[in-house]
Amino acid sequence: MLQAVSVVHRGLFHSCAGLSVRMSSTGINPKGLLANRVAVVTGSTEGIGFAIARCLAQDKAHVVVSSRKQQNVDLAVATLQGEGLSVTGTVCHVGKAEDREWLVAKVLEHHGGLDFLVCNAAVNILVGGTLKASEEVWDKILNMNVKSPALLLSQLLPHIENRGMRAVILVSSIAAYVPQAKLGVYNISKTAMLGLTRMLSLELAPKDIRVNCLVPGVIETRFSQVLHKDEAAESEIPDMCSVLLHMLGQPEDCAGIVSFLCSPDASYITGESFVVTGFSPRL
């Protein structure tokens, strides 16, 4: 029954998880939703970013993965290429201007431009309240989580706007709607991503570039261990997410919606935020 629902509306809820119904496996579009398109996914060598990169590549996009460490890039590329997917990778700390320039250069060298940008890279260097954060903590978190996606997009924009199908996906967090006390500045940075999504959607609409936002709940990744590996914090997850389906999501739960938002099926959707939490406490 659930699998039947997943193919309603030409694949709106199609998932890239191995056991789920996939549009590209139904015969509807055997060449893939995103064939011959180029996608850049930051922070994509593990967790949610890796699942998104895999999903886009399974839908036949050429995907450029990136993260701060070469060994992680090499492992991710080898894994996905081993699955027969079209993936390349490069080191990129999106908080560093020279790394962003390098990423742009590698994309142009290998692909000549890009169609989709997924800004997933983020940091949280403080577990604690907002007023306990030093100026250095504020600067690092806001620089990485808010400023860097906007700067990277501005550098890539000339190479996106002349393409046929264009989309930008920013990644926020359920902490933007239901903040956790121990994630002080991080909560604020992810709330800012919602505003950035709305602003960029307005600015880029005349160029026919759509900008939307993925809002993951508590997903079982290394990054979220501060929540699901701590008994006291884990007890707050039901209140944080009002979970109906199960306690923790998996990275793959966030991937199919990104592929959809990049696809022609989402051509009339921009400036929206999509919550993937098991149940959203917001209206």
N, C-alpha and C positions, 0 to 999 in steps of 0.2 A: 504493500500500500504506500509506504513512504517513498519507495523507489519510483512508483508511478507518479507521485506528486512532484518528484524532483525534475521531471522533464516538461512540466507545464510551462507555457509561455516561451517556447523555443529555447529551453535551457536556462531560464532565469536563475534557478537554484542549482544548476549542475555543479557537482563537486569533483575535485581532482583526486579524492581519496580512491584507493584501488578498488574498493568494493562498491563504490557508488556508480549509478548510471551516469555516463558521460555523453554529451551531445556528439562528440567526435567519434564515438563508438556505435552510435545508433544508425549510421548510414545517412543521417540528415545532411551532414557536412563532413565527408570523409577526409577532406584536405585540412580540416582544422579551422576553428573560429578565427584564428589570428595568423593564418599562413602568410609568410613573407614579410611580416611586421617585425620591428626591432623594439625590444623592451630593455630598459635599464632598471635594475632593482638594487637599491642600496641596503646594506646590512643583511645580505642574503646568503650567507654561508651556513646558517643554522636556523632553527626555529621557524617563526612565521615567514620571514623573508625567504628562506630556502624553500618552504612549501609553495609560496607564491611563484618563485622562479621556476620550480618544477612544473607547476600547473600551466603557466604561460607557455612554457616550452612544449608541454604535452598538447597544447592547442596550436602548436606549430609556429609559434613566434621564435625568432632568434633572440636569445636572452643573454645579457651581460650581467654577471653577478659580481658583487664587490663586498669587501670588508677590509678591516684594518691590517690583517695579518696574511702574509703570502701563503703560509701553509694551510690556512683555512680556505683561501680561495682555490688553491690547487686541489684540495680534497673535494670541495663542492663541485668543481668543474669535472674532475675525474668521475665522480659519482654520477652526475647527470649525463655526461657524454657516454658513460658505460650503459646508460639506459636508452641510448640511441637518440638523445635530444641535442638540439643545436644550441650549445652554450659555450660562451667564452667568459673570461673573468679577469679582473684586475684589482690590485690593491687600491683602496680609496678610503681615507679617513675624511668623511665629508665635512668635518669641522676645520679642515686645513685647505686654504685656497689653492696651494700647489697640487694637492691631491685631486681636488675638483677639476682643475685644469688638465691634469693627466687623464682623468676619466673621460672627459670630453674628447681629448685627443685620441684615445684608444677607440672610442665609439666611432668617431669619424674615420679613423684608419681602417677599421674592420667592416663598417656598415654604411658609412657615408651620411648617416643621420639616424634619427630614432622616431618612433611613433608613440611609445608609452614610457612614462617615468613613474616608478613606484618608490616613494621616499619612506623607507622603513627603518633606517638606522636611527638609533636613539641611545641615550645613556641615562643612568641614574646613579650618581656617585655619593648620594647621601640617603641613609635610612634614618629619617627623623623629621621633626616638624619644620615648618617654613621659617620660623623666627630663630631657629638654631643654625640656619644655613649661613655660611660666610659669603662674602662678595664673590670669592673665587668659585664657590659651588654654584651660585646663581649664574655667573657668567658661563661656566662650562655647560650647564644643563640647557640654558636658553640658547646658547650658541649652537649646540649640537642638535637640539630637538626642534627648534623653531627657525632660527636664522639660517642655518645651513641648507635646509630644503629649499627655501626661497632663493638663496644665492645660487644653488646648483641649478634650479629651474631657469633662472635668468641667464646662466651661461649656456644651457642647452636649448633655450627657446628658439634661437635662430635656426637650429637644426631640426626642430620639431614642426615649426609653423608652415613649412612648405610640403608637409607629408599629407597623405590622403585621409588617414584615420588617426586622430590624436587624442590622447587622454593622459591625465595626471592623477595619481592616487596618493594621497597623503595618509599616513597611519597615525591615528591618535590612540586612545585607550579609554576603557570604561571609567578610568580614574577621572576623566574630564567631566563625567556626569555624576559619579559617586566617588568622591575623593576619599582616599585612605589617609589617616592621620600620619602614618609613618612614611608617606611618600610625598611630603610637603611640596617642594619645588617641582618635582616631576609632575604632580597633579596639575599644577599651573601651566607647565609647558604643554601638556597634552590638551588642556582646555584651549590654549592659544592656537593649536592646530585646527580646531573647529572654526575659529575666526579667520585663520589664514585660508582655509578651504573656501569660505564664503567670499572673501575678498578676491582671491585669485580667480574664482569662477566668474566674477563680474569683469575683471580686467581682461581675461582671456576669451570670453564669449565672442567678442567681435572677430577673433581669429579662428573661431570654431574649434577651440581646444576646451575640452570638458575637464573639470576638476572636481573630484569627489573624495570622500574620506572614509577609510575603514576604521571602525572602532572596536577592537577586540576586547572581549571580556578577559577573565582569568584563564589564560591558555597555558598548558603544561609545557613550559620551555625553561631553559637555564636562566634566562633573564627574569622570569617571574618567580624564581625559587624563594625570594624574600616573602612571598605570600603563601605558596602552597607547601613549602618545606618547614614552615614555622607553625606549631600547633595553635598558638594564640591567634596568629593572623589567619590561619586556615579556617578557624571557627567563624570568622567574620565574612567569609566569601559568600555564603547564602544571602546575607544582608546586603553585601556590596552589589551582587548581580541578580538577586531574586531568581536564582537558578531553578528552572523547571525540568530541564532535560537531564542533566547530570552535573556533577560538581565542577569538573575541569574540562575545558575545551582542548582540542588538539590543533596543532598548527594547520593541518589540512582543512580544518573547518573554516579557516579564513581565506583560503586560496581561491575557491571557485567564484566567490563574489567579485574578486579582483579581476579575474579573467572575463567575467560578464561585463564589468564596468569598462573594460577596454574594448569590448566587442561592439559590432554594429547594433546589437540588440539594445544597447544603452545609449543610443545616439541622442535621445531626448532627455537625458539625465545629467544634471550638473549642479554643483553647489550643495550636494546632499551628503549626509553622514549615515553610514550603514553600521548598525550595532550587531555584533556577533557575540552574544553572551549566554545563550541558553534561554534568556528572557531579558527584556530590557525594562528597567524600572521607570524609564521616561515615557512621556506621552508620544 
